Structures are given as structure tokens and as C-alpha cells.
Amino acid sequence: MMLRILTVPCIVAAFFLFGGCIAILNDQESEQQPLSSSALALVAMGGDGAISGTPSGGGTAGPAGATIVSSDGYLTLHIPEGAIQQGDENQEFTITRYTAGTSAMPGSYIPTTFVYQITPSYRFQKDVSVEITLNLATIQSNNLNQSATRGFSWSLTSVEDTAGRMPGWTGHESMVNSDKVVFSTRTFSLFGAGSPPPGNQPPDIQGAYYYFKSNCEYLPYRVRARVDEPNGDNMNVYLITGPANGGNVVIPMVPDGADWYIADIPYEAMVSSGIEIQVTAVDEHGANTTVPATGTFLYPSDSGNSLYINNYSPDGDGDSYLDAWEVDNGYDPTNPASPSGILDSDGDGIPDSADYTPNGEANPVIDSLNIFPASATANVGEIIVFAAQASLAGQPRYVNASFVTTGNGRGGSPVGSMNGSSFTAEYPGTAGVIVSVGPYNDTASVLVPDTIGPGDISDLVAFAPSHSRVRLQWTAPGNDGAAGKPAGYQIRRSSSPINNTLECFSAAMVAHSITPQVSGQIETLDVDGLSANTTYSFCVLAFDANGNFNSWTQGVVSVTTQTAPDLIAPANVTGATAAPLDSDAIRLSWTAVGDDGNVGSASSYEIRRSTIPINNDADCSNAGNVPNAVAPSGAGSPLQFDVTGLSDNTVYYFCIRAYDDTNNRSSWTGFLSATTPDGNGAPVAVAGSDQETFVGYPLALDASSSGDPDAAACGANSGNYLYSWTLAQKPATSARTSADIQNSNSLHASFTPDVPGQYTLQFAFTDDAGACAGGNATSIDDLVLIANPVLAPLKTFQSQCWDAAGSIIPCAGTGQDGEHQAGRGVNFSGPNQHPTFGTDYTTTDHSTGLVWKSCSEGLHGPTCGSGSSLHSNRSLAANACSALNNVHAGAGYAGRTDWRIPTVKELYTIMNYDGQSPTGFLASFPGMLASSYWTSNMVPPPIVDFFWAPGFNRGRVNFTHVNDVSPSVLCVSPGPGLPSPEYIDHGDGTVTDRSTGLTWQKCNRGQNNDSACTGTGTQQTWTDALAYCNSLNLAGRNWRLPSVNELKSLANYSTANPAVNTSMFPGTRADFYWSATTVLSNTSRAWVVWFQHGTLDETYGKNELFRVQCVSD
């Protein structure tokens, strides 16, 4: 993999060459020294006052929105109504303009606009539209790809409260509207646009964010990046990370939705001195983009956020355990007493159970080591960050690698030097960078080219085949010297001799469309529109993708055009007028001139346009050509031509020159301009975030974040807005259509999925053009909806009924389980032997999607009849499940690599209350033991170091200490896992859990049926509880006492006292509650749930007095 790291700043003055760099933007009016990427970074982060820009106006925006235009007219900001945050009634914004050097933009993008800073940096509640006028002369003279122009922003303001934003240019999905680039943003800072040369473009990182671990002191644990591949190539995205002043490792980032990639920061990188972070995207050709572009981002110091800098702590509660590990393992990172007694032999904050170097070893055991990148090219002064990629049996490992460099350049000087894992290029040559971990090593090569720019052109020839044309030919140079090919050419001409580079850059540029060929190929260009019998000098400069230029060393290359048979040019066009027709069209009118002066008819007219003034004939030659088919007409005849495809609200400058039949051309001496009127820009349709819901339940669709950014500027009437929701995609078995969307013609609609699967809902927003030209505009946004199946709790499989004394009675009318037999049946398959790993057996629950190891840990075989069962403490149990992911050389047990300890509620899905012991489904789990089993759920404070461990001897649910060695272990491969409860309060005394399909009585018996469930409630015997629920008259529903499986579905094991969602069930107490399920080992008893913590108990007789909460199907 060849990686090109673009990091060297290039600060140059107008039209002058320094160190192989040139500021292209100076063909647009500019009074500033162009700024490098690093200089612009200082501007974005507040600078130090040493960098000054040109004040360019500003404006005020309030709740009604506003349109703000820079004083030079090149930048327009459309802020829609509702974008300003509540309380910011009149927000003042100031605009400052800067000129960017050619290497200031990411990748091979060359700046084709000014860069504007908007202060203060601000976060909006709706998308703001940004329009920037392009410099067409820069695009055409450098043969840049205008259609691939992209808008960029640089901001440290994050769009989310739970995440920070990495510094650097962020690319935006952009629309090129004639001479403008248009994109949207929610934050202000720096804005600009760049256009690339033709050919392959590197991946575009549109934003990189670091996310904070919940309940931790601004501790990043995850990095997400939005990456677009503009050419549709295959690409890989990597996270490079490590502790401050330590070695870096490379972690592949995995897809996380459309265009998003994600990777977690390893525990080993979370140290008090900070975390180094960099995101790199590399396409299949080796083209790459990195954020940040220069080295790594050191959190928190580089964040620029005092809140992060002052509060960051990997161990906020000072208990010597890493807070991220505490959260991941169910402990409280804010409580110094949680956990306690967990062994951390080397004191690094990572307990031995999660530490691959538990005794302070320099590195873990590995069997593979690679360096990233494997090869790279760097110019002198550039810095490349290398990283190690280590693994054991295919599983990644964090390593403290050592990096050294080898190789001498010219004069015997080292090619580069290492500072940790960062290589600095110092002299031309080829260097090796060696990474080592114990006996393992790998080597990368770094090419530091002899020259920064492409090779010089030394064989340019020019000859004149006619009186108005000159043909140029030269040999294509290499990218760095003789190899490769340049990114583009600048071709310049002058009526004076061009002897050197300085004179070359002072000459006029010639528009062309040459895409450079590979080094050694012949390039040819015909330059037309020249004057007869006139001597011209030419030079050709090549530049690479980094904006580096070669030099002009060939000397004077001149040629004289042939004498024209007709030496009299048409008269100059004078008195022309320009008038806007529409937002994208201007009509030019002029009087026809003759063939010779004002005699006869000119054979054709040349029309050129620009967004910068055309004051003379030279300016006209540098402007963009407008193809036309104006027919010849006698001198003095009125002529007109409509120039279309223009940008709205833009000042355009034009020139018109006439040609005769021998290609004599008139000159331009006038001044012709017009401004297109405001055009109606497309609104911003926001369908909302992708959603998950449950089959059969309506999903609220909310497009209220949509906006019409130019509504204020256009005077739009919001009463004329049109909204439309449609169903664009659905599962194959769904019968739903767009007609099933309720209120489909409003911002707020609803949709109810009928089968599980993925749906795509499309929202269209048509605005009102108001006084703006171009008519109404429409934009569309999609929302992806995942509909999960409703998963009712398991049946108890009780088919008989008993009275309070334990005697069998008829079930009819009792309300017991034996009557209702509520819940779902089981749908297990297994034990299933794996086709490749024949000793591996799994059981699949087709209702939940959970895949279980058929045997408890320590047992194996098709009937779990071999081996000895494992009984261990909680730490060893977790390690036992984790170890399954590494077997079979990293392929994992049964080919799966997400094995772990189950949650309490996952274990519930395989518990059976039919009276057997063990209380499991033995046909599918033949190794089930009559013992307690570890879960991943920790008992919340004030109880410390206890985990839930349901008992499969009788079905009782309780907890035990982490060091208890009696529980067994059954590992699960969860896949997507079980859906979380999703409660809906109907406001009528009932609450529905969409995940189970059950509707619950909100308040207990004896409480007032109000929003807070006021009152103390009453307690009753089991028999009375059954009768109460059977006769309950509430919300027009039929009620019953819940089964034990239904009742325990209410338990929330992340809280206690009571262990329920108290916002939905404010009347539930930390007390015992009856279920309708009889204890089969003693039928005078019934199962109860104790909601102090959510335990399940079978020791109480049916004549006890407990609370009641009824359920309805």
C-alpha cells in the first residue's frame, strides 16, 4: 500500500514561486498572502493575532432566520427560521476573508474560492445553506474538474453534546450550481471550496468525532468518521491511536451505517497524559486522506475546549480502575467503592481479567505484526505517523512497539528521524521504518523525492500553422522528477520574452483541457485566437496533486504567427448591454460589426464571461469561453445572445469580440456586467434520524428540522409549502403502501409497520419561491425504519390450576396460568454440530435470535456428557466466554467471535417453570445444571461487587458475590441482542411495553389512578389478587394477574428500590408482587417478584399479603 501524506505548509505571495509552490487564487482579486493549511488551522482555533484577513461584512440572524452576504458578494449564508438556538434572539456574525495557498485543502483539492471565517463559531438547530462563488479562471487555466468541486469547513464545534469534533477540513456533500458551490452545515467557522484535477480522487473524510463514555470524565472511548469515496473505489478506513508519548496502533474501522465508520479506542491508550487519535482513509489506488492532516490529534490538549481539558480523567473516582472498564463491566465509575477486590497486578487500571499484560509485561503475546502504512512518500519536512498492527490468533492486541529508521540520503545524511512513531523527512532518499515487538518486526519504505515538484519541461517547441494559431508540443514530465505523471499544467503566453520562472508566472494563462499523460508521452495543444504576424513567447509549468510546481528553465520559446491574407480586423464591439432574464440567464445585446472594420459582416463572435471584472483585452482572453451560434449579420444590425446556466445573485462580467473569415479578431475595450436575480434555492428536507420500532405499533415521523434557508431572502409564504411522506421500500412480505402513512402531507406523520424488517420512508419538501426566480424547489430525504418483532415473554407451560391450599381445581375463571397459558412457545433447534468444527455444538433460539453454547462451560459433546462442569468466580466466568472467541486460530467457537456472558433477561428466555430441575429446556440444553449461572448484570448500589446469578435448580432469581465459585457458566453469541423495553403511557392509567406487546396497569391496587399514582396502595392474598385483576374495569380492557415471566419482564436491573422504570410506573414499590404462577414443588405457594432489586422468590404461601399490578394482552 502506497500512502501519500500531505502535510507540508506552503505560504507564497501572489504569482511568485517559493519552494515549488504557487498561489493559484491570485487570478481572483486578492490583496493577501496565501495561507497554508496549518496557518488556516490557527485562524480556526482563534490564532494569535499574527494572521490577519480582510474584513468582509457580516450580519444579524434571529429566530425568523436571515440571509447574510459578504461585502465582496462571493459568500451567501441562508439561515432558516428556527435555526438560531432558543434565547439567542439576535446573533451577530462577522465575516473575514482569507486567501488559501494551493496546498491548503485536503488531498488533491486546489482552492478555487476564498476562505471565509464566520465568527463566533456557532451550532445551529437546522441546516444552514452556504453558497460560495467559484473562480472559473483558476479552474479553467488549471484544467480542474469543476463538477467535482467540494465545499469544506473547519470547525471545532461539535454537532453533538456527547462527542467532540476532530480538527481539520470537513468535506460536505456539495452541489455545483454553475459558478457556485452550495452545501449545508450546522456549525460556523471556516468555509471554502476546492476543485481537483481530473482522475482519481482520494477518499473524503466528511467529519471525525470522538465519543465520551457515559458517566466518565470526558473520556473518549470511540471514534466515528463519515467517509465518502468520490470515485466509488474500494477503500479501507483506519483509526490510529495510542497513549500520549507512547506507541500508536492501527485499528481497522468497520462500517456503521451509510458512509459511517467506527472503531473503539483500546483501554491501553486511555492514560492521564492524553490520547493520540488520527483517522486515515485509503482507496484501492493508495490515494488517502487523514484527519488531522498533520500528525495525530492529542486529546484533550488539541481539542481547544477548556471543559474537556480541565475535566478529562481516565479514573474520575480515584479508585485506581479505568473508568471505561468499570462502565463496560457494570461497575459505577463515580463510586470509589465500586469495584473492590478486583485484581490489577500491574496497577495500570485494567484488571487482570481484561489485561493482556496483567503483570506489567512490556507487550502481550502476539503471533503477527505489521506496520502501517507499508510504504509512503514524503517531501522534506513532512511528518508521517506510523502505527503497529498486532494480533494473536487473528484477535487484535495493543502493543508498545519500538520504531527505528534506516537509510542515508545525499551526502550520507539520514533520510529521516523518528520521534516515537512519527517519521520526519529530512533529506532526499529512501528510508526504512522498522517496527519491532519482541522477536517480531516489519518494515515500511519511505521515499523522500529529490525534487518537490514535477520534472522541468525542457523540450517545448512552438510553430504557427496559421496566422491565428500556434501549436505547442512537449514531453510530459514525471510527478516527482521523471516518474509518474503530474496532476496538471499551467500554460502561459506573453508578447515579451519569457526567460525564467518568475517571468513565466507573470505571463497570461491559457485556458486548456489537457489531462497530463504518463512521463515521456508527447503533449500537444493548439492555441487559437491569436493575432496575425505577431510574436508570442510561451512557457509550460507542471504541478502535482500537492500544488507543487516545477521551474521554467528552457529559456525563451517564441513563435511568430503567419501573415493573414486579410489584415483588417473587425471593429471593436461597443455599446453592448447586459440584462438579467432569470436567476440563471443574462441577455447580451450589441450592434453587429463588419468584416473589415464596420464594412461587411463579421463571420463569428466570441463571448467570454467571468465573476471578476473584465477591464481590457487581456482580461477577456483569461475569462471563460461561452459557446454560441450567433449568425453573421450585416454591420449595424442588432444582435443578442442569452447566456444560460448561470448562478443566481451573482455579478457576471462579459466581453464580446468579433472574428472575420481569416480569423482576424477585434479587441475588447469596454466594460459589460449584470447581476442575476436571487434564485429560489432548494429547501432542506430532514426526515429525521433512522428509527427502530416494533411491529404493529405506530412510529411518529417528525420532519420539523426541515427548513427553507432562503425563505427570508425570497419572502416565501410558508403557507404554500408542500410536504409529502411516501413508502419507498419495504420487506417483501409487507402489505403496507404509501396510503398507510397517516397525515402524509404534513411535517408530523405516523406509520405502522406490519411485518419485521427494513422500511425506507421518503420525505419530500416543496418550498415557495416567493419573489425569487426559478419557481418552487423540492428536496427529498430518506428515513430507514427497522421494525423488530414483538417478543412476548415465554409461557410457563403450566396447564393445571391450584387453590390456596395447593389442591388442583378447574381452571375456568381462575385467571391462573393454567387457564390463560399466556406467552409464546419455544422455538429452539439444537444441539447443532458445526459443519467445520465438529466438536462445537450450539443451540439456536429462533424467536430471539440468540445462539447459545449447548453445553455449560467445561462440558462438551452432543449430549454434554464429557468433561467436568466449570464453577468459578465472576472474573473467570467472563474469561471463559471470551476465550471462545479465540479458538480455532481466531475463527471462534462454532465460527462465531462474539461470545460473552449473557444478561439476566437473556437467561430468562431459556428458563422453564414446568416443575423440572434443572429448570431449563433439557432437550435443547442437555448440559444444563441445577445451579446458579453468572450474568453480565451487576447489582446496582448500595450493594457492591454482586452480580445477578439466576438459579436453574428451582428457577429462583437472585444475586451473588463476584468471588463466589459455585455458579456455572453458559455462554451466548447474542447477534443483535434482545430489544429493550419501549414504554408508551396512554394517559388513561395504562402503559404498553411495545417490546412484549403487553399493556400494564400503571398504578397498584389501592392507589389513585393519576399521573403520580398517589396513595399507599393495598396488599392482598394471592386468591384476592387473581379476583381483583379478573374484575378490573380500566380503559375498556380485559385484565388478569401476570405470569411470573410477564411480571419479571418489568424488572430494570440497572436500578433498585424499586427496580422498575419509575417514570412509567411511579406507583410500583420496592415490595413483593404476586404472579399468577404456582410453585410446582409446593403448590400452596406462588411465585413473587421482589422489586427492591428484581429478585424472584418461591418461598411464600398464597395466603401472604402482597401487592398487585395487573396486565392485559
Steps between C-alpha positions, in 0.01 A plus 500: 500500500650834393390785722550864412505720811431868424619713785754763391366857512564723201471876559565709189435845360298584193629338183843428648656158535654406835605143580302362208164649609275747327186681610249442224223706659676824420335516160195595711531841663724454804702725720623231741777253530354150446473294818603138548285236664687541827456878492128457435489262797627781720226723364236233570620456859516870579854572380743722681421827328791466258280385210266764367233474236284744309182610682211398278187614676260289702145513624244417765276195516209435732225241542340600167821422312705723275712518187851635551719596202869582524597850393684365194185315390672162472354337814132460583364343819133405514394445863149351517231577750550302821874448447608746771499341844236595753602812690737631235257761373747699288825323426768717341736338248820646354662389173875512434656397168827314446688376196605134512821360357475215251586234761252625760211269408486125565637247253535625145233770531631840393325804652272664244333747736606730776484358851257676734497496877164552670517601864390404752519127441137401546285188501162529329184298555433470126719474191639828371560533126844626392560633147849601380584635154769306316798649320445368148834632376682284755293196405538540123864603488598201717255260331337416832187289525233760575220243537698329780541822699432449868422739783711471813473632853736509797336513840559371850134541589342155521149430378442269799523559876637150564784527252793721411603595148849437369666803340560522129313559178164325479365431153130554435262347251500782248303614200678695227250753372669652199757736655412429862547212737213446742505288817345485847646524848389522861812667635693816411872556471703486174341436159656452160487281192748308292505333160715198414694421185345235272546139602484304822416694816588386851229405750328795660473498880189712559545513876671309781363494854607352832226383737504518879432202725185552704553601865870557434701822520508595128673172419495414126440133432387491137575674172248537217578645160285575199695410187400530135684339210433744213606254229316200643829315559553243771657654808607427854466732796735478798524642849854573612513545875714459808594667827666840495874462454452127439482273198204509264301204372279479195144368535278433196178700523184308410188631322237649729215601273514690173847657451584473871788301648568419863775364724552489877804644671682227695529526877878519470477836320295662779768660715500819704746677270258469208395290202641530148246461218513509122256372235636388163303394193685327215349398166604204287749718308675620814347849494430607855364765729576543869336694781679687634718551192812572703596235754267372767236677704597502868194496723421701705764769438430533126123517546505873571218438748575609856221277632672191361849616594413581860278200573652209309589207726524130418437424870253760617411330830863437594452128571798403276273328248456635148152656483432363151562145624271562797211610276556209259482253786203638689684695772440858609783732380386772741521282813850439644365185671392347169663265429708366783726200522546465121858397432714744299850366546686767304289794623431634152127536567412200284412198717683178427185344354506757215874567487716324242805609701371441856843493660632812334659321207630734233275334242238226476554171321456545125554290189468771233638853457460744212586865449263760362539650248714244320644765267475876477633804320594815688661827405772651715347630823192281482399279792355150461337325795567125499309245704528132591231242427546195722282197565485159663303228321337771293391706802646854525742585777626835622881513497769742609705474185837655434561688176840570344598636160783408267639639176731785400437761236727728307827576673445216745242686707212296643187515284288555807470480876254334737321653797302214647301371204525826299745514210628842386643519147831689505701420186416350158538125475327178604459413867383191680284519812518185709244409765598241758320313776714230655615261224249642251573787262379654177641770273345786306672699227490879478595681180618857548522623139794699367271784382181626646329581174473315168797485267581809295382519140798557271380413148206735439469587132259747341407552135228698326290305248290809429474869568286444815617166638813374671561132570699407810664161560701371794586180683298427812716514815467275804325576825813499716778536249475247215249252645122505487302788358410850618152600608467790257662770288507877498565631149587867472573743218633850464591750230832542684775235532457251785846419634436350845247380752418845632424633153300186425271554798457864397371402155135451413353155551358305207180304559531134399358153565814285500507212746869417555631173364760269649855627498662478155183541292459788254254772596344727232293817528365738234473858622244688292375856480842655451582810295659464160868573441558530875780350709394307812712337770374190685588301809348186654503423873392171654359457850429194712202408716655684792513830313878483448634647174811438293715783365529656156863453399485456122521872428319685227269295276341736252321483168352750256158437352462505125398808312125507452370533145258752646673722751202716588320380812134559569416813693487480878160427647384805693182602671407145601247455779428215741164441667393217730222274369472255788702374792715298260497707180624840373422649156785673317410755230737676261530645155657282231837608363643436158761271349750782449428759760133580457482385139326171419413235756717344770505123457465414872501639850692387804323547834684456827388535861650519847403571860784754527514824303605495132665835447709443189583262219742294712231449765268389222745234382524360854124481548296188435374435150121495440411280199256676270351477152432864425435519126691752284315823446575819318679778683257711699247220552377437852624171651429323824595180679366344819770366732345221707609259770606781732485522878239714668578825682841521337678787325620390156741680271501449123699589190411459132754481217439456131689277251516520123538208260880511521491491881585864555356600833381827648605614847299563812512845649166528676347400832193279502334347806166395647380333818271200493201530735457285806399149403299280725737255664382151583365455852665261744290189557584317824301181551663447838735238635462135408266327742417167658154397613288190543259338258144618547585825677488843334824691454482878524667662199641844570643714222483823700878549468444567130551858395489748216831685542423778251138554609574843646699611197227384260205613712360149486151425627526197726129439445588388147747235612420145392602193701470137399595170665518187281602139555802444275606152615355223716553132589382256234214370716368843602160610371558863593480780239545877510128526566563343843702803615279713723511878442737439211474862382633659817829532686368269770371166373486142626554155355430156641713211367318172448789251479857496633772638277629821347283778361609818323274801541559797273418859590463764226492873574393749230557862595350828381716704262352829621666788321797289391533372148508142387171372640438277797768245590479155656742299708469144627640314801469137606443338837582134557270320742589164654189321625576244768268212575296523821646242737252391762643341817522119503209287611541337840367177348265448794176334389334437839364725777517482880324669785668672795537169683676344203214280380429463128188685388336570162675784320197673349455849642799484735732733303795266570765394250325171451201690361669763285830329413615843384826560318690353212622147451862399452664469161835339566714295264799314632735380613632564146841370402711754311584379148865608520581484869341165579552515877299823529127482582258792515129551565316772311192679633317598183264727692769721654785448255731401786750222436607306810783264568301180554711391793595679817868590511720199571258257334505395137367253249155461339339416836745702713599171656875555491719722711453661839276801553665832583401670824690824545503857616359772277835606349596147391151450360536808280842381384358158414244651264753746350741214436247340266560785255866405457472125438558345157778749421272795559199365309315461830290224651256379232641772275368781719709769671251689718465253788438650843317451829125548451289771658234415758222540250679287243517217754127548566430389143618145574348453849214251534244501783341160428632354826817336370838542655713632340243757387621510143401342170715192531438366152664809355745559789598151618784640709281729709584467870283546808712795615519875470649656184705815464365801308652830384266707721649653811272578793479881526610695809491502796578128458858468377676217309191283452377368167171340405512122485159338429461152641408213270439266790151644568480810277573745776672825401750651740852644511832396643847642573759525222730259684234229545633188325177300493321643192530335159555665162292480181631721221292678236570644157242778505497631145284813511387414853159539662308822445472733797158583647321782324225640719207715390287674765149528357390752762205285607664305779664249263853457365593281202839334454535480125786250526271238657159615381370508859295784648543560872299662774702811575407524869464230767176395655390759755693787341333794328490468125686825438832584333697455826305198633445677831383299798658212690339207323366184655622143539300179467527126484574319179137394457381858548762626257373262230143611561593870501670484161223284350243765592707813436315759289766724348532657153249253356747211509492146641745456786668211678779431749829468306697179471839490670674545164283799418547660841876472500512666154429825689821471701769756419828352621697823464316661792352408838252603766290442294654313208256631238464795267351738754422769242252256348399320820522761777278294729712184498666446837812314611272220619373151414253461210285198422520304176237257372755218495488222761822352639477140379730364770250629760165590346385693807753763398514745208793675333557860603731774371666721757548834331752626751758358259295276269559165672268204443385294798296179544494467881179688582159345552196619313343646818775763537404862434683651202446772238329463163569644154269363229576434133295496180578334168 
